[in-house]
């Protein structure tokens, strides 16, 4: 049986006495105001843009648990299944355990308890769905939470997920219960075409809440250390998006902003990254070293010759200038077919498939972030002015839906990605 949540003071009191004590230092005034909005605001949809690590998912999980233990149905929608499974294990189940202990309920109150679904004996239910799945329809809910709103596809949500609340919303309107059929969209700053940005700009009847880092620090002073650490470790526009909820720029800009030029003589083998390019007549090689947490780029070679054979021979001549070692050779394998391998392997004298790796959109996006940050911090050094100018010409674009960054000159970036050691940025995780 569904219990009424109309008495919001009683509902908030339940939240404070049962769920909050363990997290008292984390519970600031605007969080309670948000909880009240969940149960009382007349608009069906709440869009809650808030800084990272500020408690938006925690508070929403708390509200969702109150719905569930009162006999209501809750859906959490995530871009990927494992993200939703994490919220079930880290937040909801802790809240549910605290509720059972406080109310002295039997363990049989929980009928089903898995990483994707919780069902209670009073009819309350919580389910995690992934919008990346082929089929997420067929659900109904009193509360639908769309987390990571900057990463969802707008069309998928409006076709598959948002209709979950239609039936419950109609009942809520008829009975004067604003919390029935609620939709909550959580996220931070996204790309121009992302779900949360399109809803923020284009949904005139949604209740919109903006909790940026400046406002949070006024109520929760210890949060400032989180913000300061993030600012020191992130490219500026990513920091603004994550902590001040600024939309990501629709157009990209330079990847490298601060490059030092030094002629160094290094007595060791360079790391050589290779991109064969999309056409058989273009190959790119990058030779670099990792030195004292700096990236020292010795040379970038772009080879334009009429065939794979000619490109491979030109690449071999260039590599021989560095007295290279096959243990430090890293070719990109995307698009490398059998014919190319038959030609390249004999010329280079190495087994290409054993040395290389495949890279995807996520790999390139993360690499651009790391290279931008290293450049901003002065950790990119090149051997001459020609290489510096080549890097300064590298720009990126942003996918308006996914927010992923992609280099305009992806062949040079791909060769650079292959050569950069994973350990270089280990202490500077974004």
C-alpha positions in Angstrom: 0.0 0.0 0.0 1.3 3.4 -0.9 1.6 5.9 2.0 1.0 9.6 1.4 4.1 11.8 1.3 1.9 14.9 1.3 2.9 15.9 4.9 6.3 17.2 3.8 7.4 18.2 7.3 6.9 14.7 8.5 8.7 13.4 5.4 11.7 15.6 6.0 11.7 14.7 9.7 11.9 11.1 8.7 14.8 11.8 6.4 16.7 13.7 9.1 16.1 11.2 11.9 16.6 8.0 10.0 19.0 8.7 7.2 21.0 11.9 7.9 22.8 11.4 11.2 25.6 9.4 9.7 26.2 12.2 7.1 25.5 15.2 9.3 28.6 17.2 8.2 27.5 16.6 4.6 23.9 17.9 5.1 23.7 21.7 4.3 20.6 23.9 4.1 20.1 23.9 0.3 20.1 20.1 0.4 17.0 20.1 2.6 15.4 22.7 0.4 15.9 20.4 -2.5 14.3 17.5 -0.7 11.3 19.7 0.0 11.1 20.6 -3.7 11.0 16.9 -4.6 7.9 16.3 -2.6 6.1 19.7 -3.0 6.9 21.6 -6.2 4.0 21.7 -8.6 6.1 21.2 -11.7 6.4 17.6 -12.8 10.1 17.9 -13.7 13.0 19.1 -11.6 16.3 19.8 -13.3 19.1 19.8 -10.7 22.4 21.0 -12.0 25.1 20.8 -9.3 28.8 20.6 -9.0 30.6 17.3 -8.8 30.9 15.6 -5.4 28.3 18.0 -3.9 25.7 15.4 -2.8 23.1 15.6 -5.6 23.1 11.8 -6.2 23.2 11.2 -2.4 20.2 13.4 -1.7 18.3 12.1 -4.6 18.9 8.5 -3.5 17.7 9.5 -0.1 14.5 10.9 -1.6 14.1 7.8 -3.8 14.4 5.6 -0.8 11.7 7.5 1.0 9.5 6.9 -2.0 10.3 3.2 -2.0 9.7 2.5 1.7 6.4 4.4 1.4 5.2 1.8 -1.1 6.0 3.8 -4.3 7.8 2.7 -7.5 11.1 4.3 -8.5 13.2 4.1 -11.7 16.8 5.2 -11.9 18.0 5.7 -15.5 21.7 5.8 -16.3 23.6 5.8 -19.6 25.4 2.6 -18.5 24.1 -0.2 -16.3 27.1 -0.3 -14.0 26.6 3.3 -13.0 23.1 2.6 -11.6 24.3 -0.6 -9.9 26.8 1.5 -8.0 24.2 3.9 -6.6 22.1 0.9 -5.4 25.1 -0.6 -3.5 26.6 2.6 -2.1 23.6 4.7 -1.1 20.1 3.1 -1.4 20.9 -0.1 0.4 22.6 1.8 3.3 19.5 4.0 3.7 17.2 1.0 3.5 19.2 -0.9 6.2 19.0 2.2 8.5 15.2 2.4 7.9 14.7 -1.2 8.8 16.8 -0.9 12.0 15.0 2.3 13.1 11.5 0.9 12.5 12.4 -2.5 13.9 11.2 -4.3 10.8 11.9 -7.9 9.9 14.3 -8.7 7.2 11.4 -10.2 5.3 10.4 -6.5 4.6 12.8 -6.9 1.6 11.4 -9.4 -0.9 14.1 -9.0 -3.5 17.5 -7.4 -3.2 19.8 -7.4 -6.3 22.2 -5.0 -7.9 19.4 -3.9 -10.3 16.2 -4.2 -8.4 14.8 -3.9 -4.8 11.3 -5.0 -4.0 9.7 -4.5 -0.6 6.7 -6.3 1.0 4.6 -3.1 1.0 4.8 -2.9 -2.8 7.7 -0.4 -2.9 10.1 -1.1 -5.8 13.3 0.4 -7.2 14.8 -0.6 -10.5 17.9 0.5 -12.4 17.7 0.8 -16.2 20.3 1.6 -18.8 19.3 4.0 -21.6 22.0 2.4 -23.6 20.1 -0.8 -23.8 17.9 -1.8 -26.7 14.8 -2.2 -24.6 14.0 -0.2 -21.5 10.3 0.3 -22.0 7.4 -1.4 -20.2 8.0 0.3 -16.8 5.8 2.6 -14.8 7.0 4.7 -11.9 6.0 7.3 -9.3 9.5 8.8 -9.5 11.9 8.6 -12.4 15.5 9.8 -11.8 17.7 10.5 -14.8 21.2 10.7 -13.5 24.3 11.9 -15.5 22.0 14.1 -17.6 24.9 15.4 -19.5 25.6 12.0 -20.9 22.2 10.8 -22.1 20.7 10.9 -25.6 17.7 13.3 -25.7 15.7 11.2 -28.1 16.2 8.0 -26.1 14.9 9.5 -22.9 11.9 11.1 -24.4 10.9 8.0 -26.3 11.8 5.3 -23.7 12.1 6.7 -20.2 10.1 9.9 -19.5 6.8 8.1 -20.4 7.3 5.9 -17.4 5.6 8.5 -15.2 2.6 9.3 -17.4 0.0 7.1 -15.5 1.3 8.1 -12.0 1.3 11.8 -13.0 -2.3 11.6 -14.0 -3.2 10.1 -10.6 -1.2 12.8 -8.9 -3.0 15.6 -10.7 -6.4 14.1 -9.9 -5.6 13.7 -6.2 -3.5 16.8 -5.7 -0.3 14.8 -5.0 2.5 16.7 -6.7 5.1 14.1 -5.9 3.4 11.4 -7.9 4.8 11.1 -11.4 7.9 13.1 -10.6 10.9 13.3 -13.0 14.3 14.4 -11.7 17.1 15.2 -14.0 20.6 15.3 -12.4 23.8 16.5 -13.9 26.3 19.3 -14.4 27.4 21.3 -17.4 27.1 19.4 -20.6 27.7 19.8 -24.3 25.2 22.1 -26.2 23.2 19.1 -27.6 23.3 17.0 -24.4 20.0 16.1 -22.7 20.5 18.3 -19.6 21.4 21.4 -21.6 18.5 21.0 -24.0 16.1 20.5 -21.1 17.6 23.4 -19.1 17.2 25.8 -22.1 14.2 24.3 -23.8 11.8 23.2 -21.0 10.0 26.3 -19.8 7.8 24.5 -17.2 10.5 22.6 -15.4 11.6 23.6 -11.9 15.3 24.4 -12.2 17.9 24.4 -9.5 21.5 25.5 -9.9 24.0 24.6 -7.2 27.5 25.7 -8.3 30.7 25.4 -6.3 30.6 29.0 -5.1 27.1 28.6 -3.5 28.0 25.2 -2.0 31.2 26.5 -0.4 29.3 29.2 1.5 27.2 26.5 3.2 29.8 23.7 3.3 33.3 25.2 3.8 35.2 22.0 3.7 34.0 21.5 0.1 36.5 24.3 -1.0 39.4 21.9 -0.7 37.6 19.6 -3.3 37.1 22.5 -5.6 40.7 23.8 -5.3 42.1 20.3 -6.0 39.9 19.9 -9.1 40.9 23.4 -10.4 44.6 22.5 -10.1 44.1 19.1 -11.9 41.8 20.0 -14.8 41.7 22.0 -18.0 39.9 25.3 -17.3 36.7 24.6 -19.4 36.3 21.1 -17.9 36.7 22.5 -14.4 34.0 25.2 -15.1 31.7 22.5 -16.5 32.2 20.1 -13.6 32.0 22.6 -10.7 30.2 25.7 -12.0 27.9 23.8 -14.4 28.9 25.9 -17.4 27.9 24.4 -20.7 30.8 23.0 -22.7 31.8 25.2 -25.6 30.2 24.1 -28.9 33.4 24.7 -30.7 36.8 23.5 -29.7 40.1 25.4 -29.3 43.8 24.7 -29.1 44.9 21.5 -27.3 48.3 22.9 -26.5 48.7 26.3 -24.9 52.1 26.3 -23.2 55.0 24.5 -24.9 58.6 24.9 -23.9 61.4 24.5 -26.5 64.7 22.9 -25.4 67.3 21.0 -27.3 68.1 18.0 -25.1 70.6 15.1 -25.9 69.1 11.9 -24.4 71.1 8.7 -24.3 68.1 6.2 -24.4 65.6 4.7 -26.7 62.6 7.0 -27.5 59.0 5.8 -27.4 57.7 5.8 -31.0 54.0 6.1 -31.7 52.7 5.4 -35.2 49.4 6.1 -36.9 49.0 4.6 -40.3 46.3 7.0 -41.2 43.0 6.4 -43.0 44.7 6.5 -46.4 47.5 4.2 -47.5 49.7 7.2 -48.5 49.8 8.9 -45.1 51.7 7.8 -42.0 52.6 9.7 -38.9 55.3 9.0 -36.4 56.0 10.6 -33.0 59.2 10.1 -31.0 59.2 11.2 -27.4 60.6 10.6 -23.9 59.2 10.7 -20.4 61.5 12.8 -18.2 60.9 13.9 -14.6 57.1 14.0 -15.2 57.6 16.0 -18.4 56.8 14.9 -21.9 59.8 15.6 -24.2 58.8 15.3 -27.9 61.9 14.7 -30.0 60.2 14.7 -33.4 57.0 14.4 -35.4 57.2 12.9 -38.8 54.3 13.1 -41.4 55.1 10.9 -44.3 53.1 11.4 -47.5 54.1 8.8 -50.1 52.2 6.9 -52.8 51.9 3.5 -51.2 52.1 1.5 -47.9 55.5 0.2 -49.0 56.9 3.6 -49.6 55.4 4.9 -46.3 56.9 2.0 -44.4 60.3 2.5 -46.0 60.2 6.2 -45.2 59.1 5.4 -41.6 62.0 3.0 -41.2 64.5 5.5 -42.4 63.1 8.1 -39.9 63.1 5.7 -37.0 66.7 4.6 -37.7 67.8 8.2 -36.9 66.9 7.4 -33.2 68.5 4.0 -32.9 65.1 2.7 -32.0 64.2 -0.4 -30.0 61.2 -2.6 -30.9 60.3 -2.8 -27.2 59.4 1.0 -27.4 57.4 0.8 -30.6 53.6 1.5 -30.3 51.6 1.4 -33.6 47.9 2.2 -33.7 46.0 -0.8 -35.0 42.8 0.9 -36.0 42.2 0.1 -39.7 45.4 -1.9 -40.1 44.4 -4.7 -42.5 46.1 -8.0 -43.5 47.7 -6.4 -46.6 49.2 -3.6 -44.6 50.6 -6.0 -42.0 52.1 -8.2 -44.8 54.0 -5.1 -46.1 54.9 -3.3 -42.9 56.0 -6.2 -40.7 58.9 -7.3 -43.0 60.1 -3.7 -43.5 60.0 -2.9 -39.8 61.1 -6.4 -38.7 58.5 -6.5 -35.8 55.2 -8.2 -35.2 52.8 -5.3 -35.4 49.8 -6.9 -33.8 51.9 -7.7 -30.7 53.1 -4.2 -30.3 50.1 -2.0 -31.0 46.7 -1.1 -29.6 43.3 0.0 -30.7 42.1 3.4 -29.6 38.5 4.7 -29.5 36.5 7.9 -28.9 36.9 7.7 -25.1 40.7 7.1 -25.4 41.1 10.2 -27.6 38.8 12.3 -25.3 40.8 11.4 -22.2 44.1 11.9 -24.0 43.1 15.4 -25.0 42.1 16.2 -21.5 45.5 15.0 -20.1 47.5 16.7 -22.8 45.7 20.0 -22.3 46.2 19.8 -18.6 49.9 18.9 -19.0 50.4 21.8 -21.4 48.6 24.3 -19.1 51.0 23.2 -16.3 54.1 23.6 -18.5 54.9 19.9 -18.7 55.2 19.7 -22.5 58.7 20.2 -23.9 59.7 19.9 -27.6 63.1 19.8 -29.4 62.6 22.7 -31.8 60.3 25.5 -32.8 58.9 23.5 -35.8 57.5 20.8 -33.5 56.0 23.5 -31.3 54.2 25.2 -34.2 52.9 21.8 -35.3 51.4 21.1 -31.9 50.0 24.6 -31.5 48.1 24.0 -34.7 46.2 21.0 -33.2 42.7 21.8 -32.2 39.7 19.8 -31.0 36.0 19.6 -31.7 33.3 18.7 -29.2 30.5 16.3 -30.0 27.3 18.3 -29.2 25.5 15.2 -27.9 28.2 13.2 -26.0 30.4 16.1 -25.0 33.4 14.0 -26.1 36.4 15.9 -27.6 38.0 14.9 -30.9 41.1 16.3 -32.5 40.7 17.9 -35.9 44.0 16.3 -37.0 43.4 12.9 -35.5 46.3 11.2 -37.2 48.9 13.3 -35.3 47.0 12.9 -32.1 46.7 9.2 -32.5 50.5 8.8 -33.0 51.0 11.0 -29.9 48.5 8.9 -27.9 50.3 5.7 -28.8 53.7 7.0 -27.7 52.6 8.6 -24.4 53.2 6.3 -21.4 50.3 5.6 -19.1 52.4 6.4 -16.1 53.0 10.0 -17.2 49.7 11.2 -15.9 49.2 8.7 -13.1 49.7 11.4 -10.4 47.4 13.9 -12.3 44.2 12.0 -12.7 41.4 14.3 -14.0 
